[in-house]
Amino acid sequence: MTEETLDEILGGRLRVFQNKKGYRFTLDSLLLAHFVSLKSRTRAIDLGCGNGIILLILAKCFPNVHYVGLEIQEQLAALARKNTLLNGLDERVEIVSGDARRIKDLFGTRSFDAVIFNPPYRKLNSGRTNPHQERAIARHEINGSLKDFLTAAKYLLKPGGRVLTIYPAKRLVELVYLFRKSDIEPKRMKLVFSDHFSDAQLVLVEGRSGSHEELKIEAPLFIYDQDKNYSEQMAGIFNELSGFPADGGG
């Protein structure tokens, strides 16, 4: 039997079961959740939702939205369902087991207003693959790449719908190219740095289906200060996420 931990996050406002030796969410998920803004009475889907962490945060921040999580690993999908029940969100968050590469077998076209994903970052055969299968699938493009997720997003999005994701900054050119190839125009972007002395590590991007060219580059985010403590920016993010709900009307 898989050993689990029960972790409290965001000042205890959420509790999350995680596999002790398998996939565990990282700071990337919190950054993406904070970057997302959703309108009331819309439908949003998280492709590759893992244990459901992003959905849990968003469902608390934007309560008047219907959420779906798609997860290819059945054990993680079961864990996500368990976490929605634990946090009393099962009426607004639905978890579906399935493969984003077979999206047409799972959902109707143009059925979502927003598609969110924190995709595997590492290409196959690039660096050491984690020996734990659950972590390997979450981190490496074994069962889906950025291209696969964007192909699914193009199918799922209503006209003018949005894609929100986080990706390595060093692969930004590839990301923009694949967004545009999928007729999703990058509209908002934020670079994430470890500190003021490091190169950019991650990029947060929002794209809009069928939109015209015009990109807003937001002020950068620095995770740590010069003393290697969380920066004031990060402290603000934690506070904002802990202080849900938002108005849900943005």
N, C-alpha and C positions, 0 to 999 in steps of 0.2 A: 504494500500500500504506500502511495506517495505521501511523504511527510510534508505538512503545510505549516506555515506561520500565519498568525493573525496580527496584522499591523495597523496601527492607527496613524492617519496622516491628516495634514491640515488642521492641526490643533485638536485632533480627535473627532472632527466633523464627519470623517469617513473611516470605515474599517474595511480592510481588504485582506482576503485570504490569498496567499501566494505559495507556490511550490518552493520548498526550502532549497532544493538543489536544481530546480528547473528555471524557466523564464521568470524573471522578476522585473517589474517596471523600473525605469531609470528617470533621471531628471528630464530627459527629452520629452517624455509624456506630459509632464507638468508644464513645460514650456509651450508645447503645442496646444494643450487645453487652454492655457491663458491667452494664446494668440487668437483663438477661435471666438467669433461673435455670431450669434444666431438670432434670427427673427422669430417671434412668436408664431405658433400654429404652422410650423414647417416640419419637414421630415429630414433627418440627418442620419447618415450611415458611417460607421467606422470600419474600414476594411482592414482586416487583420487585427482585431480588437484585443487579442491576448486575454488577460484576466479581467478586462473591462474597465481599466483604470480611467481612461480618457472619458468614456461614456458616463461613468459615475460622477466625475467632476462636472461635466457639462450638464448632466441631468439636474444637478443641484444648482448650478449657476443659471441655467435657462430652463425653468420648469415647464414652460408651455410649448415644448418641442417634443415630437415623437422620435425616439432613437432606435436604431437597429445596429447591432454589432455582428460582423461576419468574421468567423474564425475557422481556419482550416484544421487546426489541431483539436480533436474532440475533447481531450483532457482539459485544455485551456478554455474551450467553449463552456464546458461544464463548470469550471471554476468561475467564469464570468457570470453564468446564471446564478451560481451560489452567492456571488458578491452583490448582484442586483437585489436578491432576496434579503440578504443581510442588511442592506442599507435602505430597504423599503422602496425600491425603485423599479420593481418588476412589472408594474402596470404601465410604465412609460419607456422601459428599455427592453427590447426583444433581442435575444441572442440566437443567431442562425449558424449552424455548422455547415461549412461549405468552402469552395475554392473560388477566389476572385477571378481566376482564369476561365471559369465556367459560369460567369455571372448571368448569362442569358437563361440558364436553367433554374435560376433562383429568384430573380426579380424581373418585373416588367420594365421596359424602357421608359426613360424620363419619369421615374418614380420618386426621385429625391431632390431636395433643394440644396443640400450640401453633402459633399463627400469628404471625409477626413481620413487620413492614414499616416502612420508612422512606419514606413516600409523598412524591410531589411536593407541595410546600408552596404554590405560587403559583397562584392562580386565573387562568384564561385572561383575557386583555385587562386584566391588572393589572400595570402596569409593563412594562419592556422585556423582550421574549423573547430569550433567547440565540440568536444566529445559527447556532450549531453545533447541529444537530438532536439529537445524542446528549445534550448537556447540557440542551437545551430540554425534551426528553421527561422527563428525570430530575427537573427542577425545577418544571415547569409541569404543570397538570392536562390534558395533551393526550390521553394514552392511559389515563387513570384518575385518579379522585379518591378522597378518603378514604371517601366513601360506597361507591364501587365496591369498594375493598379490604375494607371491613367486610361488604359483602354476600357477598363471596367467603369471608371468615372465618367468617361464620355458617353457610355451607354446609359448610365443611371441618371445623369443630370437632366433636370428640366432646363429649358432655355434660360440663360442668364444665371444658372446655378453655379455654386462655388466649390472649389477644391481647396483644401487647407492641409498642408503637410510640413514636415521638417526633414532636412536632408543634409548630408555633409557639404560644407561650403566648397570643398575642392571639386565637387561634382556639380556645381551650379550651372555651368554651361550646358551639360547634358540635361539637367532638369528643365531649363528654359526651352531647350530644343524640343524635348519630348512633350512639354506642355503645349507648345505651339503646334506641334505635329498632331496633337489630339484636339485642336481647335479650342484650347483653354489658354486664355491670355493672362500672363502674370500681371497682377494689379497691385499687390502689396508685398513688401519684402523686408525682413529684418535679419541682419547678421548677428550671430552669437559668438562672443569671444570668451575664452576662459578668464582672461584678465587683460589689463591695458597693455601688456607686453607680448601678448601671443597673437598668432595669426587667427583669422576667423576659423571656427571649428564647424559651426552649423549655420544653416539658413532656414528661416521660417518663411513660407511663401503661401500667398492666397492667389488663386487664379479664378477667372470667371469664364464660363462657357460662352463662346461666340462673341466675346467682347472686343472692343477696339483697343488699340495700343495706347497705353498710358500707365506708367508704373510709379507707385509711391514707395520710396525707400525710407523706411522709418529709422529713427535713431538706433544705434547699435545697443546690444545688451551685453553687459559684462557680468559674468557669474560670480567672480571672486574679487575682493579688494586686494590691496598690496600686502595685507597681512594674511592672505589666504583664507579669510572668512567670507561668508556670503556677502555680496555687495548690497548696498542700499536698494538697488534695483531689484535684486532677487528677494530681499526681505519684503519689498513692496508687492511682488508677485505672490509670495506665500500669503501675505495678509489679504490681498484681494481674493485669492481663491478660497481662503478660509472664511471670508465674509459674505459668502453667497446667501441669498440669490441675487443675481444681477436683474436688471429690469426685463431682459429678454426681448427688447424691442429694437435692438440695433441692426 
